[in-house]
Amino acid sequence: MSERRHHTRHPIQVPVNVSAGARRDRVGMIRDLSRSGILFHSLSRFELGERLALMFRVDRAKGSTGGQVVRVDMDDHPDNIFRFLTAVRFDAPLLDLEIPQHDTDVDHPASVADRGA
């Protein structure tokens, strides 16, 4: 598989507000974030191709964007109450978003939120 990612993913744990059509104000926990996508855990299952509206706060900056679900998985780990894992590619890169730098930046093609971005 060729590497198609254009933006580095950063592991981060902050809440995300997710809305999809009639399903408003769902809650999730971000696992990693890049300028072009997000991977989050949630109690809600979203469908591949579904359009989502996302709101989150990183440090003092508030992020609000839309995107399309590009991957849906299930996390069966018994300690994880948010069992659905959803990857979303943003409609446009969040170029103004300041993402905190960590020594543990992630770069795994198999679990990328911004696949094809």
C-alpha positions in Angstrom: 0.0 0.0 0.0 1.4 3.4 -0.9 1.5 6.2 1.6 -1.1 8.9 0.7 -1.1 11.0 3.8 -0.2 14.7 3.4 -0.4 15.8 7.0 1.1 14.3 10.2 -1.3 12.8 12.7 -0.9 13.8 16.3 -2.2 11.6 19.2 -4.5 13.7 21.3 -7.3 13.0 23.8 -9.9 15.7 23.7 -13.7 15.5 23.4 -15.4 16.0 20.1 -19.1 16.9 19.4 -20.4 15.1 16.4 -23.6 15.7 14.5 -25.0 13.7 11.5 -28.3 14.6 10.0 -31.0 14.1 12.7 -28.4 12.7 15.2 -27.2 15.8 16.9 -24.7 16.4 19.7 -23.2 13.0 19.9 -20.0 12.8 22.0 -16.7 11.2 21.2 -13.1 11.2 22.2 -10.4 12.1 19.7 -7.6 9.6 19.3 -5.6 11.4 16.8 -5.9 14.5 14.7 -4.2 16.0 11.6 -4.9 19.1 9.6 -6.9 17.0 7.1 -8.7 14.4 9.3 -9.6 13.0 12.7 -9.9 9.6 14.3 -12.3 9.3 17.3 -14.0 6.8 19.6 -17.7 7.1 20.2 -20.8 5.3 21.5 -22.4 6.1 18.2 -21.9 4.1 15.0 -21.5 6.1 11.8 -21.7 4.8 8.3 -19.0 4.9 5.6 -19.5 7.9 3.4 -21.8 9.7 6.0 -21.4 13.4 6.3 -20.5 14.7 9.8 -20.2 18.1 11.5 -17.5 18.2 14.1 -16.6 20.6 16.9 -13.7 20.3 19.3 -11.2 22.4 21.2 -7.4 22.0 21.0 -5.6 24.1 23.7 -7.4 27.4 23.4 -8.4 27.1 19.7 -11.9 25.8 18.8 -12.2 23.6 15.7 -15.4 23.4 13.7 -15.5 21.6 10.4 -17.4 19.1 8.3 -16.2 15.9 6.7 -16.9 12.5 5.4 -16.5 9.1 7.2 -13.8 7.2 5.4 -13.4 4.3 7.9 -15.5 2.6 10.6 -14.1 0.0 13.0 -15.0 -1.5 16.3 -12.7 -1.5 19.4 -13.4 -4.6 21.4 -11.0 -3.7 24.2 -12.9 -4.3 27.5 -11.7 -1.1 29.1 -13.0 1.1 26.2 -16.5 2.4 26.8 -16.5 4.2 23.4 -16.4 1.1 21.2 -16.9 2.5 17.8 -13.9 4.0 16.0 -14.6 6.5 13.2 -12.1 8.2 10.8 -13.2 11.4 9.0 -11.5 13.2 6.2 -12.2 17.0 6.5 -13.8 18.9 3.6 -10.8 21.2 3.7 -7.5 21.1 5.6 -7.6 23.0 8.9 -4.5 25.1 8.1 -4.9 27.5 11.0 -5.3 24.8 13.6 -2.3 24.7 16.0 -1.8 21.1 17.0 0.4 20.5 20.1 3.6 18.7 19.2 4.2 15.4 21.0 7.2 13.0 20.8 4.8 10.2 20.0 3.4 11.5 16.7 1.7 8.6 14.8 2.2 7.7 11.2 0.4 4.3 10.5 -1.1 4.0 7.0 -3.5 1.3 8.1 -5.4 3.5 10.6 -5.3 6.9 9.0 -8.1 9.4 9.4 -7.0 11.4 6.4 -6.6 8.6 3.9 -6.5 10.0 0.4 -6.3 13.6 1.6 
